[in-house]
Amino acid sequence: MALAGQIFGKIDAAFADNNTHALKELAHSLKGSARSACCPHLGDLASAMQENAEKSVTITNDMIAALKTEFERVTEAVRDLKV
């Protein structure tokens, strides 16, 4: 989870730079990590961002916010399991 969390700083930087290629690669990485960790909704959100980047469709702040919100939800759920 820690490695996946680091990706959001890179996503924010790529978004600020309007770097569609980086956003596509980062979303792909997050999608794989999320699906490997049995977090399908997070994987689906990352997949949608990847597809938008591949099709040169605008990636919005709302898309990134949804990714972050779901990541936080998953992180909290994992923390609850450890207790």
N, C-alpha and C positions, 0 to 999 in steps of 0.2 A: 504494500500500500504506500510505503514511503516513496518508492521510486515513481509510482503513478502520480503522487502528489506533486513531485518536482516538475512534472510536465506542464502544469498550469502556468508557471512562470514563463516557460517557453511559448506556450500558446498566447499568453497576454502580449509578449514581445512581438511575436509573428503577426498578431492581429493589429497591433499598433503600427507595424511596418507595412501592413497590407501585403504580407508575404504569403500568398495563396499556396505556393509549393510547400513551405514549411508547415502551414496549417494542415495540409493534406497528410503529410508524413506524421505529424504529431497526433492527429486524429486516428490515423491507422494504428499507431503504436498503442494509444490509449484503448482503442477498440479491442485489440488483441489481448491486452492485459486484463481488461474488464471481463471479457468473455472467458478467459482462462480462469479467472477468479469467481466464476459463476455469478456475475453481475450483469444480467442481460440488458436491463434498461440503460445502464451506463454505456454498455457496448453499442446499443442501438442509437443513443444520442451521438456518440463518437462516430458511428457509421454514417449518420445523416450529415454530420459536419464534413466528413471525408468526401462523401458524394457531392455535396455542394461545391467543395473546393475543386474536385475533378471536373465538374461541369461549369466552373467559373460562375457559380451562383453565389450571391453575396452571403457571407457568413456574418451574422449579427451578434451584437453584444448579448442579446437574449439567448442565443444558442450557447454561447460560452457560459453564461450565467446558469443555464439549465444543467450543463455538464458539471459545473462546480457544485451546484446544489445537490445533484444526485451523488456526486463523489462524497460530499460531506455526510449525506444520509447513509451511504454504504459504510463509510469509515466509522460512524457512530454505531451502526449495527454490529460491526466487527468488534468494536470496543466492548459493547454489551455482552457479546459472547465470551469474552475473556474474563468477565467478572465472576 
